[in-house]
Amino acid sequence: MPIGADGITEAQADSLHLAAISAARRLGLPENGVLARGFRRLETKQVCGIIATPGITLEILPKLRDEDGALRATLVQMLAVAFDVPLSEGQIVDMGAQDNDLLDVFINLFVTRLAQQTQAGLTRAYIPEEDVLPKLRGSLDLRKQIARRAVDPSRLHCRFDEFSENTPLNRLLKSCLSHIASFVRSASLRRRIVSLTERFTEVPCSRDPMRERIVWSRMNERYRQAHALARLLLEAKWQNTTSGHVAGIALLFPMNLLFERYVSRWLQRVLPAGSVLLQRRQHALLQHGAYPLIPDIVIETQDGPLIVDTKWKNIGDQTESDPDVSQADLYQLASYGAVYGASRVILLYPGTEPSRPPTVWRYTATDRRVEIWRIDLRTATGRTEWEGIAQKLTQPDQAT
């Protein structure tokens, strides 16, 4: 992105870069892992999402060929699947339209879904409580009563269940509302958030919303869609990025993790239940347990385990040349295949050629095959397409 007469101003570049540095730290990336400052330009790295500072908003889309302007819709599709957000095809297309602010669109969707459910009231549950009361309520905590009230038995250590709105789900939803309240630029949307927050007056914000243990039942099932959107906003490392005198927000997703999650979610949906295992910690490189080998995806097939490792890298699309696969990736898959006893291992990359067959190589001194597959994310968007992809991946004769 150029800086100067043909692009953004120096002040805008400075504010975006400072916000990106703060965001990179929160994501555990190098300082220039989100935006790198070059000579009169800013360059994006291996993330996608939104960085917003006063006066300018930058949307970073996946680095794929964009001949039909559909990359925004591709990003929305990946986020919807990766975070289990139920969106129709029409909604994805609408959210991908360039005349919408993608940040406000996601927030608006969350607020709308949440408001629809709160009209029927917040969910409640019996919460275990303890208190010192003048009259017995629930059961007496005899141990504490003897230890602390032996001299003054006029007050009782009681343990009881309180029917309360202070549930893990409500705390998570309240926390999400609090996070987004100060970042929305639309006045009407901001008013809706304030009004909705008033419904959660009796609910405290969670100290760690992503670790709230939510038990789903028929009483709270209607909140699943709002919950999925809240987790998307919270899991994405929402940041109030302040550096010096420049404040901004960043809703960013490392593309390697988003791609892995998108592929694994689809495979779990279309393959038999229990056959797709994620981040399996079964083996280590050394016998005493050092250096765990953790493949992205292990698929249990009739021919044994199939290892699939996703890589968000450009390996070239020239049909007449070999894919540009790194030596480190090949070594990594060789280790996975050996310790898991897999006859086939697959490196899965994003691509732009939907009908291109995989490249198959064989490791020296073994019958193990390493296969290089590409997935066109612009066309692999529905269940039918992913059923076909999964069938090809799991059948050995598809990559001969």
C-alpha positions in Angstrom: 0.0 0.0 0.0 1.7 3.2 -1.2 2.3 6.2 1.1 2.2 9.6 -0.5 0.3 11.2 -3.3 -0.9 7.9 -4.8 -1.9 6.3 -1.4 -2.4 7.1 2.2 -0.8 10.0 4.1 2.2 9.7 6.4 0.1 10.3 9.4 -2.3 7.5 8.5 0.6 5.2 7.8 2.1 6.0 11.2 -1.2 5.4 13.1 -1.9 2.1 11.2 1.7 0.9 11.8 1.7 1.7 15.5 -1.7 -0.1 15.9 -0.3 -3.1 13.9 2.7 -3.3 16.2 0.5 -3.5 19.3 -1.7 -6.0 17.6 1.3 -8.2 16.6 2.4 -8.3 20.2 -1.0 -9.5 21.4 -1.0 -12.2 18.7 2.5 -13.4 19.6 3.9 -12.3 16.3 7.1 -10.4 15.4 6.8 -6.6 15.5 6.3 -6.5 11.8 4.1 -9.6 11.7 1.0 -7.7 10.8 2.2 -4.7 8.8 5.8 -4.0 7.7 6.9 -0.4 7.1 9.0 -0.1 3.9 10.2 2.9 1.8 7.0 4.9 1.2 4.8 1.8 1.6 3.1 -0.6 4.1 3.2 -4.3 3.4 0.8 -6.8 4.9 2.0 -10.1 6.3 0.4 -13.4 7.2 -2.8 -12.1 8.8 -6.2 -11.0 7.6 -8.9 -8.9 9.2 -9.3 -5.2 10.1 -7.1 -2.5 11.6 -9.0 0.8 12.4 -7.5 4.0 13.7 -9.0 7.5 13.7 -9.7 8.6 10.1 -8.8 5.3 8.3 -9.8 1.6 8.3 -7.6 -1.0 6.7 -9.1 -4.4 5.6 -6.6 -7.2 5.0 -8.0 -9.9 2.8 -6.5 -13.4 2.1 -3.6 -13.3 -0.4 -5.4 -15.1 -3.2 -6.0 -14.3 -6.9 -9.0 -11.9 -6.9 -10.4 -11.8 -10.5 -14.0 -11.4 -9.6 -13.8 -9.3 -6.4 -15.0 -12.2 -4.2 -12.1 -12.2 -1.7 -14.1 -10.4 0.9 -16.9 -13.0 0.7 -14.2 -15.8 0.8 -12.9 -14.3 4.1 -16.4 -14.1 5.6 -17.0 -17.7 4.5 -13.8 -18.9 6.2 -14.7 -17.1 9.4 -18.2 -18.4 9.4 -17.1 -22.0 9.1 -14.1 -21.7 11.4 -16.1 -20.2 14.2 -19.3 -22.1 13.6 -21.3 -19.0 12.8 -24.5 -20.0 10.9 -24.7 -17.7 7.8 -26.7 -18.3 4.6 -25.1 -18.0 1.2 -27.0 -14.7 0.7 -25.7 -13.3 4.0 -22.2 -14.2 3.0 -22.6 -12.4 -0.3 -24.1 -9.4 1.3 -21.4 -9.2 4.0 -18.8 -9.5 1.2 -20.1 -6.4 -0.6 -17.5 -3.6 -0.7 -20.1 -0.9 0.4 -20.3 -2.4 3.8 -17.9 -1.8 6.7 -16.8 -5.4 7.6 -16.1 -4.5 11.2 -19.6 -3.0 11.8 -21.2 -5.9 9.8 -19.9 -8.5 12.2 -20.8 -6.4 15.2 -24.3 -5.7 13.9 -24.9 -9.4 13.2 -24.0 -10.2 16.8 -26.1 -7.5 18.3 -29.1 -8.4 16.1 -28.9 -12.1 17.0 -28.5 -11.3 20.7 -31.3 -8.7 20.8 -33.7 -11.2 19.2 -33.1 -13.7 22.1 -33.1 -11.3 25.0 -36.6 -10.2 24.1 -37.7 -13.4 25.7 -35.5 -12.7 28.8 -32.0 -13.7 29.8 -31.4 -17.3 30.8 -31.2 -18.1 34.4 -29.7 -21.0 36.4 -29.2 -22.2 39.9 -25.8 -20.9 41.1 -24.1 -22.3 44.2 -23.7 -19.5 46.8 -22.3 -19.2 50.3 -23.2 -16.4 52.8 -23.5 -15.7 56.5 -27.1 -15.1 57.3 -29.3 -14.5 60.4 -31.6 -17.4 59.4 -30.8 -20.8 57.9 -31.1 -20.9 54.1 -30.3 -24.1 52.2 -27.9 -26.2 54.3 -25.5 -25.3 57.1 -21.8 -25.4 56.5 -21.0 -27.1 59.8 -17.2 -27.0 59.4 -17.1 -23.2 58.9 -19.8 -22.7 61.6 -17.8 -24.5 64.2 -14.5 -22.9 63.1 -15.7 -19.3 62.8 -19.0 -18.9 64.7 -18.4 -21.0 67.9 -18.5 -17.8 70.0 -21.3 -16.0 68.2 -23.8 -18.6 66.8 -26.4 -15.9 66.0 -25.3 -15.9 62.3 -25.1 -19.0 60.2 -22.8 -20.1 57.4 -25.2 -21.2 54.8 -24.8 -22.9 51.4 -27.7 -22.6 49.0 -28.6 -22.3 45.3 -29.5 -18.9 43.9 -31.7 -18.7 40.8 -29.7 -16.1 39.0 -28.9 -14.4 35.7 -25.2 -14.6 36.6 -24.5 -17.6 34.4 -21.3 -18.4 32.3 -23.2 -17.7 29.1 -24.5 -14.3 30.2 -21.1 -13.3 31.5 -19.5 -14.1 28.1 -22.2 -12.2 26.2 -21.9 -9.2 28.6 -18.1 -9.2 28.1 -18.4 -9.1 24.4 -20.8 -6.2 24.5 -18.4 -4.3 26.8 -15.5 -5.0 24.4 -17.2 -3.7 21.3 -19.1 -0.8 22.8 -16.4 1.9 22.4 -15.2 0.8 19.0 -18.4 1.1 16.9 -18.5 4.0 14.6 -22.2 3.8 13.7 -24.2 6.0 16.1 -27.4 3.9 15.6 -25.4 0.7 16.3 -23.8 2.2 19.3 -27.2 3.1 20.7 -28.4 -0.5 20.2 -25.4 -1.8 22.1 -26.0 0.6 25.0 -29.7 -0.4 25.2 -28.8 -4.1 25.0 -26.2 -3.8 27.7 -28.8 -2.5 30.1 -30.5 -5.9 29.9 -27.4 -7.4 31.5 -27.3 -5.0 34.5 -27.3 -7.8 37.0 -24.6 -9.7 35.2 -20.9 -9.0 35.8 -18.3 -9.2 33.0 -16.2 -12.3 32.9 -12.6 -12.2 33.9 -11.8 -14.8 31.3 -14.8 -15.1 28.9 -13.1 -17.7 26.6 -12.8 -20.1 29.6 -16.4 -19.9 30.7 -17.8 -23.5 30.8 -21.2 -23.4 29.2 -23.6 -26.3 29.5 -26.1 -26.3 26.7 -29.7 -27.2 27.4 -33.2 -26.6 26.1 -33.2 -23.4 28.3 -30.3 -21.7 26.6 -30.1 -23.4 23.2 -31.6 -20.4 21.5 -28.5 -18.4 22.3 -26.1 -20.6 20.3 -25.9 -18.3 17.2 -25.2 -15.2 19.4 -22.7 -17.2 21.4 -20.8 -18.3 18.2 -20.5 -14.7 17.0 -19.4 -13.5 20.5 -16.6 -16.1 20.5 -15.6 -15.0 17.0 -15.2 -11.5 18.2 -13.5 -12.5 21.4 -11.2 -15.3 20.0 -10.0 -13.0 17.3 -7.9 -11.1 19.8 -9.9 -8.0 19.9 -7.5 -5.3 20.8 -7.7 -1.7 22.0 -4.4 -0.9 20.5 -2.9 2.2 22.0 0.7 3.2 21.1 1.8 6.7 22.2 -1.0 9.1 21.3 -2.5 6.9 18.6 -5.5 4.6 19.5 -7.0 2.0 17.3 -8.6 -1.4 17.1 -7.6 -4.6 15.4 -9.7 -7.7 14.6 -7.1 -10.0 13.1 -6.7 -13.6 12.3 -3.4 -15.3 11.5 -4.1 -16.9 8.2 -2.2 -20.2 8.9 -4.5 -20.8 11.9 -7.7 -19.7 10.1 -6.9 -21.9 7.1 -6.2 -24.9 9.4 -9.4 -24.3 11.4 -11.5 -23.8 8.2 -10.3 -27.1 6.6 -10.6 -29.1 9.8 -14.1 -27.9 10.5 -15.3 -28.9 7.0 -13.6 -32.4 7.3 -15.3 -32.9 10.6 -18.6 -32.1 9.1 -18.5 -34.3 6.0 -16.5 -37.3 7.3 -17.8 -40.0 9.7 -18.1 -38.8 13.3 -15.0 -39.4 15.4 -12.8 -40.1 12.3 -11.2 -36.7 12.2 -8.8 -35.9 15.1 -7.3 -32.5 15.5 -3.9 -31.5 17.0 -3.4 -35.1 18.2 -0.7 -35.4 20.9 0.0 -39.2 20.6 3.7 -39.4 19.7 7.0 -37.5 20.2 10.1 -37.4 18.1 12.3 -38.9 20.9 11.5 -42.0 23.0 11.7 -40.1 26.3 8.8 -37.8 25.1 10.8 -34.8 24.0 9.6 -32.8 20.9 5.9 -33.8 20.6 4.8 -34.4 17.0 1.4 -32.8 16.6 -0.1 -33.0 13.1 -3.0 -30.6 12.3 -5.4 -33.3 11.2 -5.4 -37.1 11.6 -8.1 -39.0 9.6 -8.8 -42.6 10.6 -9.3 -44.6 7.4 -9.6 -48.3 6.5 -6.0 -48.1 5.3 -4.8 -46.7 8.6 -4.2 -43.1 9.7 -4.0 -40.3 7.1 -2.0 -37.2 8.1 -3.1 -33.9 6.7 -1.1 -30.7 7.5 -2.4 -27.4 6.3 0.1 -24.7 5.1 -0.9 -21.1 4.2 1.8 -20.6 1.6 2.0 -19.8 -2.0 3.7 -22.8 -3.7 3.1 -21.6 -7.3 0.4 -22.5 -9.8 2.5 -23.2 -12.9 1.3 -26.6 -14.1 4.5 -27.4 -15.9 6.7 -27.0 -12.8 7.0 -28.8 -9.4 5.3 -27.0 -6.5 7.7 -24.9 -4.4 7.5 -26.9 -1.2 9.9 -26.1 1.6 12.3 -28.8 2.8 11.3 -28.2 6.4 7.6 -29.1 5.5 8.7 -32.3 3.9 10.9 -33.3 6.9 8.0 -32.5 9.2 5.6 -34.7 7.3 8.2 -37.5 7.1 8.4 -37.5 10.9 4.6 -37.5 11.3 4.2 -40.4 8.8 6.9 -42.5 10.5 5.7 -42.2 14.1 1.9 -42.5 13.3 2.5 -45.4 10.8 0.8 -43.5 8.0 1.4 -44.8 4.4 0.2 -41.4 3.1 0.8 -37.9 4.3 -0.7 -34.8 2.7 0.4 -31.2 2.6 -2.6 -29.0 1.9 -2.2 -25.5 0.5 -4.5 -22.8 -0.8 -4.7 -22.7 -4.6 -6.4 -21.1 -7.6 -6.8 -24.1 -9.9 -9.8 -26.1 -8.8 -9.2 -29.0 -11.2 -5.5 -29.4 -10.7 -4.5 -32.9 -9.6 -2.2 -33.4 -6.6 1.5 -33.8 -6.9 2.8 -37.2 -5.5 6.3 -37.9 -4.4 7.8 -40.8 -2.5 10.3 -40.7 0.4 13.6 -42.4 -0.1 13.9 -46.0 1.4 10.2 -46.2 2.2 6.9 -46.8 0.5 5.4 -43.7 2.1 3.9 -41.1 -0.2 3.8 -37.4 0.4 1.0 -35.7 -1.6 0.8 -32.0 -2.4 -2.8 -30.8 -2.6 -4.3 -27.4 -3.4 -7.8 -26.2 -2.4 -9.4 -23.4 -4.3 -11.1 -21.5 -1.5 -13.2 -19.5 -3.9 -15.1 -22.6 -5.1 -14.8 -24.9 -2.1 -17.5 -23.1 -0.2 -20.3 -25.7 0.4 -21.0 -29.1 1.8 -21.2 -30.7 -1.7 -17.8 -29.4 -2.7 -16.2 -30.5 0.6 -17.7 -34.0 0.4 -16.0 -34.4 -2.9 -12.7 -33.1 -1.5 -12.9 -35.4 1.5 -13.6 -38.4 -0.7 -10.6 -37.7 -2.9 -8.3 -37.1 0.1 -9.2 -40.3 1.8 -9.0 -42.6 -1.3 -5.5 -43.7 -2.1 -6.1 -44.1 -5.8 -7.1 -40.4 -6.2 -3.5 -39.3 -6.1 -1.7 -41.9 -8.1 
